[in-house]
Amino acid sequence: MALVAGQLDLRWSTACPDWRERIVERRSLVPFDPLFPDEAAAALEVFKSLQITDLPYDADRGRFPTFGEVSEPFVFDFVSAIFGAYDPVSARRHINEFLLLISKKNSKSTIAAGIMVTALIRNWRHSAELLVLAPTKEVANNVFTPAMGMVRHDPELAQLLHVVEHQRIIKHRVTSAELKVVAADTDIVSGKKAAFVLVEELWLHGKNAAADAMLMEATGGLISRPEGFVVYLSTHSDEPPQGVFKSKLQLFREIRDGEVVDPRKFGMLYEFPEPMIEAEAYLVPENFYVTNPNMGRSVDPQWLQEKLIEAQRDGGGALQVFLAKHLNVEIGLRLRRDRWRGADFWEKVGLKRLRDLDEFLSLVEVAVVGIDGGGLDDLTGVCVLGRHKRTKAWLYWNCAFAHRKVLKLRHDIATTLLGFEQDGDLIFWGDAEAQADVATLLDEGSPEAATDRTEFDEDIRAIVAICAKVRESGLLPEAHGIGVDPAAIGSLIDALVDDGFSVSDGTKGMVTGVSQSTTNMFSAINTMERKLEAGTAAHGGTRLMAWCVGNAKAELRGNAVHITKASAGKAKIDPLIASFVATKLMERNPTAVGAFEYTGI
């Protein structure tokens, strides 16, 4: 619907609930007409005239091809949605935040350059600042280079705009407005007052723990410049979405699906519908067009087929990267060829009610504890595994601990870990904030374990408190109730003994060593797989465990399957290993030593 200029009307909708049919039928993903058609037409006239200098030079015409000559309709739809949302009377843009999620090689960076050059030309504000925020210098150059070419190879634009190449700046000679292309890893972002912001490769920003604050700083200028916009462009991440990318992706999906009503935001998301994901229809070459709307132009279908065959042959990370980047498939638990087979069934048996330990303990008739962890640059995983009183299903409760320094030592997963902390499933220790969290656990757990808070590390004392809570519930078996790696840190054993837990001598004792050798753990891995598949096991559905399960790599050693990390350093699986340890204990079919029913008090 077209709006009357100068009148605020929020009756339009940016939801596109029939996107699944539209995307398969190659129809537009923009569910509304430009709000102000004249503005859309004027901007399109500029945009379509811009030359694309990385295409072959047209000698007959004496210039490079233009957007108007070589672009697919989706490009014009997106540009019209952005510039057609501007009300020239009130100088306000009624839709001011956009997301384009599209596969690699669909001219995303060139489109970004065209949008921002168009905005620079159409802008009326003197000394306005337009900003392209890229995660790295290389990505910044991918946008600036085509923008510079559009100006330098057009005599009219070369008179109107001035390129300062070494600073990645394009200046408007009349309004003194500046388009700046900034690399977040090298340039200073603070203090910007941009009215028009384009954020390139949002998925990479998602790996930066400080990205939220940086984007807030970069887009803060829109508060006093209502004519402005923010455009996010991205492919999918080659890992599960995280950080600011995950939150933005979820929001724009909910708006698209009509679950959230926000007419100020619009996302054009080229994704496979869920049934096609479940059927792995994205592997069929005839379906590549779904997330590659520029197929046959900047995207060569034969090249895609060849690269898919290569990635399938290599398997593992190569296939994961190909699916994410060239088919825009979100990486989750089930896409790696060498995945642990339990990942295929993990998502369907997640129950949020199992996240609270007190409620969890009230549901089971017996419980055991598995513990796995490493040094200060690693996670320590804890699993409490219980057998349901009525159904006898196995229920898994998990949490993890990490020293705060892991955020620096493993900076590539820092954003991910901080997200787990926000969920309440990962507790950091080693600073005042972490100590307060651990103190809470201690106060709720064993009074004995809390008497001397300086003798052991904070995480160890909190783990002991969890074990003590299970013991006091009466749910631990008389022997073999707590499983640890025989090579576990000595301070953990010391702390357990100090709190009254006996160490097993092979036949009796609460704390027992569980070897993580291939032959010993094979039965636990197999048992857990089968129970997940049968639906006789359930877990708390946490992002922490989904990440760990996704990191697990299955290796065949002899006749047994062994679980290792998918990639060294950044792929943590300790909480999953703790679950296997607990599974090994539950295979003994234990009986609780207590005679009373735990109420969670």
Protein Blocks (a to p, Z undefined) as FASTA:
>chain_A
ZZdehiacfkbcfbdfklmmmmmnopafbfbdcfblmlmmmmmmmmmmpccfkbccdfkn
opacdfklmpcfklmmmmmmmmmmpcfklopafbfcdcddddehilmmmmmmmmmmmmmm
mpmbghiacddddfbfklmmmmmmmmmmmmmmmmklmmmpccdfknopacdfklopacdd
ddfklpcfehpacfbdcdehkllmmmpmklmmmmmmmmmmmmmmmkbccdddddddfbdc
ehjllmmmmmmmmmmnopaccfkbccddddddfklmmnommmpmklmmmmmmkgoilpcf
klmmmmmmmmmmngmmlmmmmmmmmnopacdfklpfkbcfklmmmmmmccfklmpmklmm
mmpcbdcdddddddfkbccddddddddfklopacddddddddfklmmmmmmlmmmmmmmm
mnopaccehifklmmmmmmmmmmmcfklmmpmmlpcfklmmmmmmmmmmmmnopacfbhk
bccdfkbcfklmmmmmmnopacdehjgcjbdcddfbfklmmmmmmmmmmmmmnopacceh
iaklmmmmmmpccddehjaccdddfbghjlccklmmmmmmmmmmmmnopadfbfbdcehZ
Z
